[in-house]
Amino acid sequence: MHGYAGKVLWVRLDKKASEETRLSENIALRLIGGKGFGAYYLNKIAPPGIDPFSPENPLIIASGPLNGTRTPMASKTGFFFKSPLTNVYGESYVGGSMPRFPKMAGYDVVIITGKAETPIYLVIGDDGVEFRDARDLWGQTTIEVDEALKREHGRKASVACIGPAGENLVRYACICVDKWRQAGRCGGGAIMGSKNLKAIVFLGDYD
């Protein structure tokens, strides 16, 4: 499938487990990517009437077939979830360098469910997923977290994280990406906070 990595990454926070599945060619052709994938998997996974702060409310990151290519204006990726602000479908987008990272690691879609027992962050790269302790990061601002994680994982890592607003389940909290960009709509930061998920770090040297 040209333009697709061909895999979906499923992450279960409470079990600290991950699994890869094949992206259906039929789904890719029908839904194209990005919003199509996000809406499809959210409708498939989230039970009707689910509380947005339920561990079973998925946080979905999805990109389209033009991510990671030289196509102009294609550097966006989407976060999808049931919104704590509106109590219906929520989506928010971010640009910059991060959108190419999931695909370069091999994934068109990343689906995160469950709630960690204590604060954690994820590291996603060519070797799969690591679950890291984030208790020392809890309470820190997004700028502090971004700087700390890039010291730990390298300046070329891409970091999506939350600050105190997300931790405290402010219903319009943002997901902050690489310090200066925000997925600012519908309260995705609060969804991460409800899962005790402080950050997601994508690794790769993709110049």
C-alpha positions, 0 to 999 in steps of 0.5 A: 500500500503506497503511502502507508506503513501498514500497521496499527499499534495498540497500547494498553496502559494498565497492563503495560502491554502493546500489540501490532496488527496489520492495517487492512488494505480495505480500510486504508482505501476506504478511509484514506487516513487521518480523520477517517482512521480516527473516526473508524477506530473510535466508533469501533472501540468506544462503547456507546455512552462511555464516560470520556474519563473512562479507561476504555475511552481510547486516545487515537493518533492517526496520520494520512498517506502523505505524512512523511513525504515531500508533499507540501502542507501534509505535515499534520496528524490527528488526536481522536477521542471522546471529548470531555468538553463536549461529551461527543466525538473529539478531534484535534490536529498538530503540525510541525515535525511530530506527524511523520514520526509514528509512520516512520516507526512503522505505524499509521495508527496508535491506539492507547487505552487503559489507565496506568496505576501510576504516572508513566510516559511512552517511548515509541520507536523502531523497537516498539514501545517502552513504558517509563516511570513519570512520577518525577515529571508529574506536576511539571509544566509542558516546557519542563517536561519537553526539555527533560525528555529531550535531554533523556532521549535526544534533541531529535525526539518528538514529545507530546505531553501534558501539564498540570491542566491535563493532570487535573482533568481540565476539560479543555486541556491541550496536548503540547507537542515539541514545546511550541505546538498544541493539539488544542481542541476538545480536551485531549490533554485531560484524556491523557491525564485521566490515563496517568499518561504524562507524555508520548515520546517518538524516537527516530533520526528522520532528517 
